[in-house]
Amino acid sequence: MKYQYSSAAVLTTGIAALLATPLLFVIYSALTTDGALWIRLWQTRLPFLFSNTLSLLLAVGLISLVLGVSLAWIMARYEFTGKRIWKWLVLLPFAMPGYVLAYAYATIMAPGGIFHNFWVLIGGDLASMPSLYSFWGVALILSLVNYPYVYLLTYMSLLKTNAHYEESALLAGASKTRVAWSITLPMARPAIIAGLALALMEVLADYGTVALLRYPTFTEAIVRQMQARFDPYGAAAIGAVVLILTISLMLIERYFRGRKSYTQVVGGARAYQPQKLRGKSLVLVSGFFLLIAVFAFFAPVAMLIRLSLMGSVIPDLLSSLLSSLIVAFIGATVAVVVVLPIAYLNVRNKTFLSKISSYAVAMGYSLPGPVIAVGLTLLVTTFVPALFGGFVVLIFAYLVRFSPIALQSQEAAIQQVSTNLEDAARILGKSPIQTVREITLSLIKPAVFTAWILVFVDIIKELPATMMLRPLAFDTLAIQVWMMASEELWELAAAPALLIVIVGLFPIIYFVGKMEQGGGGRDGKGI
């Protein structure tokens, strides 16, 4: 049964247009700016920034690909002692923002630090210690916090692979290695590419890590252009280049993910039965997992705890925590409510307009926080300067940046709600609004809550947009970490950094718990 969605279409189009406005204003400002500015940027900064950013994307992409796919393969294809524990541990880096990990390792590797003392003990006083403040230092830090995107999506895909394909190839005489390279991994390619694209988007959006480790990229240049040079139009020009890079990444991802289609057509699909690991293989796998868990989570967390106990707690730590919780609660709540009409309409009455609205909202997550902040700064100072420096602009930036997370989660949930249930409610005399409220919303509550948690934690971690748009004297935990770490006040930065990590653990605990409830292993029904 078809219903009229004209009012909803107007509402969703308006919401999408509003969320896309900062992006459009960045493009408009970049196109209308003085040509001399573009010439100066090209002669002085753009080639250097492009080279740095592209090199970082390639390095992090390669490392994340190797780590993520190898971890996913081992976890999905083998059964071994401690597997349930390792499922938790390999996801822990999700709780660690890049700038927190960079700050922790800057402390560990500082002269007189733990790593420095160990290096001198092994190689002597004259041994040259590798520097964290380098290209490979930045690449390794960003790889450790972003490989879980590749791991998680690849793992989920491998669990769904039909074992009949591999068995047929083995019976035909193919080796296990050839089956893996020719059948299994190509079938998982869409998930691998999607996870890699998410990781690279995060690298492109990162500011705290590259700024703390003094590695200039486009994102770092945008913030510097705004705060040090007070040049919003120069920042918009650089932001437009970042936008081109972002769109290019999205198009490349879609091309490689959609270049070939793999459909499971064999009847009686059966999940792959993991092989048992024992002896040396078990030791090697456990050592591999332990090495990653220690370097990506336990070592930096141990350092944060140690520094927290050594240093005095900053007086306004509680105030910063409350500020973070308040803006995260408001931002997450507004995000899940605002995008619900768009999600519902795009699923129930998919039209060209609904697709455009969905794409316009989804674009926000792929944009770095500084680009959104520049667009909002130019937009607000041009039309409503009284709002600049207030909470409304800050919450709106969070909405543009993170509402795509809520949109994707709610669209997926609504797709699983049968239209027959809504049709039955309408036949029984329920209005469209009553039907959505009493039937659809009640069935998608878990997905809404999941989206709320994800947006909440992402807002807690967000640094550049908060730093550029926050009201005066409004410090969140992320701002406290940045201010103290940038001044090398390591002990004072530890407590707020530790609180960010603790908050970031909640979605991991929640999701892994749901994975276990969903069956999570041999039957392929869960993670």
Residue pairs with C-beta under 8 A, 6 or more apart in sequence:
1 419
1 423
1 426
2 349
3 349
3 426
3 432
5 345
5 348
5 349
8 341
8 344
8 345
8 349
9 345
9 349
9 351
9 353
9 354
11 341
12 341
12 342
12 345
12 346
12 354
12 357
13 353
13 357
15 338
15 339
15 341
15 342
15 357
15 361
16 342
16 356
16 357
16 358
16 360
16 361
17 360
19 360
19 361
19 364
19 399
19 400
19 403
20 360
20 361
20 363
20 364
21 375
21 379
22 372
22 375
22 376
22 379
22 397
22 400
23 243
23 363
23 364
23 367
23 371
23 372
23 375
23 400
24 375
25 375
25 378
25 379
26 236
26 239
26 240
26 243
26 371
26 374
26 375
26 378
27 240
27 243
29 232
29 233
29 236
29 237
29 375
29 378
30 236
30 237
30 239
30 240
31 240
33 233
33 234
33 236
33 237
34 233
37 233
37 234
37 237
38 237
41 234
41 237
41 238
45 221
45 238
46 238
46 241
48 216
49 216
49 217
49 218
49 221
49 238
49 241
50 218
50 241
52 135
52 215
52 216
52 217
53 204
53 217
53 218
53 245
55 135
56 135
56 138
56 139
56 142
56 203
56 210
56 215
56 217
57 200
57 203
57 204
59 135
59 136
59 139
59 143
60 139
60 142
60 143
60 146
60 199
60 200
60 203
61 196
61 199
61 200
61 203
63 139
63 140
63 143
63 147
64 143
64 146
64 147
64 149
64 150
64 196
64 199
65 150
65 192
65 196
67 143
67 147
67 150
67 151
67 292
68 147
68 148
68 149
68 150
68 151
68 154
68 192
68 195
68 196
68 199
69 150
69 151
69 154
69 185
69 192
70 288
71 90
71 147
71 151
71 155
71 289
71 292
72 150
72 151
72 152
72 154
72 155
72 158
73 154
73 158
73 180
74 285
74 288
75 83
75 86
75 87
75 90
75 151
75 155
76 155
76 158
76 159
76 272
76 274
77 158
77 272
77 274
77 275
78 274
78 275
78 276
78 277
78 285
79 274
79 275
79 276
79 277
79 522
80 276
80 277
80 278
80 282
80 285
80 286
81 282
81 286
82 286
83 521
84 516
86 286
86 289
86 293
87 512
87 515
87 520
87 527
88 508
88 512
89 289
89 293
89 297
90 148
90 151
90 289
90 292
90 293
91 148
91 151
91 152
91 508
91 511
91 512
92 293
92 296
92 297
92 505
92 508
93 101
93 144
93 145
93 147
93 148
93 296
93 297
94 145
94 148
94 504
94 507
94 508
95 297
95 501
95 502
95 503
95 504
95 505
95 508
96 144
96 145
96 296
96 297
96 300
96 301
96 501
96 504
97 145
97 208
97 461
97 463
97 478
97 500
97 504
98 141
98 142
98 145
98 146
98 202
98 206
98 208
98 209
99 206
99 207
99 208
99 209
99 211
99 212
99 463
99 478
99 481
99 482
99 485
100 300
100 304
100 481
100 497
100 500
100 501
101 141
101 144
101 145
101 209
101 296
101 300
102 132
102 138
102 141
102 208
102 209
102 212
102 213
103 212
103 481
103 485
103 490
103 493
103 497
104 299
104 300
104 301
104 303
104 304
104 497
105 132
105 137
105 141
105 300
106 132
106 212
106 213
106 485
106 490
107 113
107 303
107 307
107 490
108 114
108 115
108 299
108 300
108 303
109 115
109 116
109 129
109 132
110 116
110 490
114 303
115 129
116 129
119 127
119 129
120 127
120 129
130 136
130 137
131 137
132 141
132 213
133 213
133 214
133 215
134 213
134 215
135 215
137 213
138 209
138 210
138 213
138 215
141 209
141 213
142 202
142 203
142 206
142 209
144 292
144 295
144 296
145 202
145 296
146 198
146 199
146 202
146 203
147 199
149 195
149 196
149 198
149 199
149 202
150 192
150 195
150 196
150 199
151 195
152 195
152 527
153 191
153 192
153 194
153 195
153 198
154 188
154 191
154 192
154 195
155 527
156 191
156 527
157 187
157 188
157 190
157 191
157 192
158 184
158 188
158 272
159 271
159 272
159 524
159 527
160 271
160 524
161 184
161 187
161 188
161 271
161 272
162 264
162 266
162 269
162 270
162 271
163 270
163 271
163 272
163 273
164 266
164 268
164 269
164 270
165 183
165 184
165 187
165 264
165 266
166 179
166 183
166 184
166 272
169 178
169 179
169 182
169 183
170 176
170 179
174 182
185 192
186 260
186 262
187 262
189 256
189 257
189 260
189 262
190 257
190 258
190 262
193 253
193 256
193 257
194 253
194 257
196 253
197 249
197 250
197 252
197 253
200 249
201 246
201 249
201 365
201 366
204 218
204 219
204 242
204 245
204 246
204 249
204 368
205 219
205 367
205 368
205 369
206 217
206 219
206 368
207 219
207 220
207 223
207 368
207 369
207 370
207 463
207 464
208 463
208 464
208 478
208 482
210 216
210 217
210 219
210 220
211 220
211 223
211 486
212 482
212 485
212 486
218 238
218 241
218 242
218 245
218 368
219 242
219 368
219 370
219 464
221 238
222 235
222 238
222 239
222 242
222 368
222 370
222 371
222 374
223 370
223 464
223 467
223 468
225 231
225 232
225 234
225 235
225 238
226 232
226 235
226 370
226 373
226 374
226 377
226 468
227 467
227 468
232 374
232 377
232 378
232 381
233 378
235 370
235 374
236 374
236 375
236 378
239 370
239 371
239 374
239 375
242 367
242 368
242 371
243 367
243 371
246 366
246 367
246 368
249 366
250 366
271 522
271 523
271 524
272 524
273 522
274 521
274 522
277 285
301 498
301 501
303 494
304 494
304 497
304 498
304 501
305 494
305 498
306 494
307 490
307 491
307 493
307 494
308 491
308 494
308 495
308 498
310 491
310 494
311 490
311 491
311 492
311 494
311 495
312 491
312 492
313 495
314 320
314 480
314 484
314 492
314 495
314 496
316 475
316 480
317 480
317 495
317 496
317 499
319 475
320 475
320 476
320 477
320 479
320 480
320 496
321 477
321 496
321 499
323 474
323 475
323 476
324 459
324 460
324 476
324 477
324 478
324 503
325 460
327 391
327 394
327 395
327 398
327 459
327 466
327 476
328 455
328 456
328 457
328 459
328 460
329 456
330 395
331 395
331 398
331 399
331 402
331 455
331 456
331 459
332 402
332 406
332 452
332 453
332 455
332 456
332 459
333 452
334 395
334 399
335 398
335 399
335 402
335 403
335 405
335 406
335 451
335 452
335 455
336 406
336 410
336 448
336 451
336 452
336 455
338 399
338 403
339 361
339 403
339 404
339 406
339 407
339 410
340 410
340 448
342 354
342 357
342 358
342 361
342 407
343 358
343 406
343 407
343 410
343 411
343 414
344 410
344 414
344 436
344 440
345 354
345 357
346 354
346 355
346 357
346 358
346 411
347 411
347 414
347 415
348 414
348 419
358 407
358 411
361 403
361 404
361 407
362 404
362 407
362 408
363 404
364 372
364 400
364 401
364 402
364 403
364 404
365 401
365 402
365 404
365 405
367 400
367 401
368 464
369 397
369 401
369 462
369 463
369 464
369 465
369 466
369 468
370 464
370 465
370 468
372 397
372 400
372 401
372 465
373 397
373 464
373 465
373 468
373 469
374 468
376 393
376 396
376 397
376 400
376 469
377 388
377 468
377 469
380 387
380 388
380 393
381 388
387 393
389 469
389 471
389 472
390 471
391 471
391 474
393 469
394 465
394 466
394 469
394 470
394 471
397 465
397 469
398 455
398 459
398 462
398 465
401 458
401 462
401 465
402 454
402 455
402 458
402 459
402 462
403 455
405 451
405 454
405 455
405 458
406 448
406 451
406 452
406 454
406 455
408 451
409 447
409 448
409 450
409 451
409 454
410 444
410 447
410 448
410 451
412 447
413 443
413 444
413 446
413 447
413 448
414 440
414 444
417 439
417 440
417 443
417 444
421 439
421 443
422 435
422 436
422 439
422 440
425 434
425 435
425 438
425 439
426 432
426 435
430 438
430 439
441 448
450 510
450 511
453 506
453 507
453 510
454 507
457 503
457 504
457 506
457 507
460 476
460 477
460 478
460 500
460 503
460 504
461 478
461 500
461 504
462 478
463 478
463 479
463 482
466 476
466 478
466 479
467 478
467 479
467 482
470 476
470 479
475 483
477 496
477 497
477 499
477 500
478 496
478 500
480 493
480 496
481 493
481 496
481 497
481 500
484 490
484 492
484 493
484 496
485 493
485 497
512 527
514 526
515 526
515 527
516 526
517 526
518 525
518 526
518 527
519 525
519 526
520 526
520 527
